Amino acid sequence: MRNIKTKRRAPVDLLHPRQTRTKVASMSLKEVPSDHDFFDPAYVKQWTDNIIRYRPERQQLFKVFAAEAARIKKAALSVFELGCGPGFLAEALLQNCQIVNYTLIDFSPQMLELSRSRLARFKDRTVFFQLDFKKNNWTATVPADFDLVVSLQAVHELRHARRIPKLYAQLYSLLVPGGSLLICDHVNSSLPYGHRAAHFMTVEEHLSAFKEVGFIRAREICPAADLSLMAAEKP
Ligand SMILES: C[S@@+](CC[C@H](N)C(=O)[O-])C[C@H]1O[C@@H](n2cnc3c(N)ncnc32)[C@H](O)[C@@H]1O
């Protein structure tokens, strides 16, 4: 297992400027309010411009994602990315792996626009969908034949950990038999005082959620600050 060391965080939290704002969820489950506004072009630009400075560990994570994708024994991969944002992970994978097609979803038109522009040189291999992965039937319009499903810093956007197993079942349904899942997200520590947020899970909870929906070989690949890259396979 690799462990990525990180520098100290920037003192000013540019990416969470609205810590005091509360968005009240209309669902029965009490959502953790979001302080991001992925529909505000200025906020989306600020997030995109600052994320690598704020989270330098992402650079190494991109390499680990690419190395894991390269281990899949297939000549050219069909890849699906959940919550692609401005396309950083897609760019790293398309540059470094044999990929025949890469499908990206996000609910933010602003993020999709940035992603389209970043990935313009791969336009013959990329497909974009504006979809909300909190909706029940979001997978209906997505072809279910991927060799690899990836996601970085997006699963917690379900805004409650109790929603995560259902999302994993939906991702399972998009994979071919033998397909691989690579999920990197914020995690709670398994120590009693490490439960920081109700929309995060511990690594152990993620791995058991993978297994519950049918995945095998669930494992942690790379802890990095409060993120963890985890993997599993569809039998
Ligand atoms: C923290 S950003 C991460 C972006 C990208 N994965 C990265 O790491 O560079 C979370 C992304 O998830 C998207 N997102 C949040 N909630 C979503 C939802 N319910 N459905 C689809 N996309 C969503 C946001 O628009 C944003 O692009």
The ligand as a Gaussian input file, in Angstrom:
#p B3LYP/6-31G(d) Opt

LIG

0 1
 C      -15.176000      18.082000      -5.379000
 S      -15.585000      18.065000      -7.078000
 C      -14.475000      16.848000      -7.740000
 C      -14.325000      16.963000      -9.233000
 C      -13.359000      15.951000      -9.873000
 N      -13.752000      14.599000      -9.611000
 C      -11.956000      16.184000      -9.380000
 O      -11.573000      15.586000      -8.373000
 O      -11.241000      16.990000     -10.009000
 C      -17.123000      17.193000      -7.069000
 C      -17.764000      17.116000      -8.428000
 O      -18.957000      16.348000      -8.312000
 C      -19.994000      17.016000      -9.004000
 N      -21.253000      16.639000      -8.349000
 C      -21.636000      16.940000      -7.078000
 N      -22.845000      16.421000      -6.824000
 C      -23.232000      15.778000      -7.955000
 C      -24.392000      15.051000      -8.304000
 N      -25.392000      14.880000      -7.435000
 N      -24.464000      14.516000      -9.550000
 C      -23.444000      14.704000     -10.440000
 N      -22.322000      15.396000     -10.169000
 C      -22.218000      15.922000      -8.931000
 C      -19.677000      18.494000      -8.888000
 O      -20.289000      19.261000      -9.889000
 C      -18.160000      18.462000      -8.994000
 O      -17.747000      18.558000     -10.325000

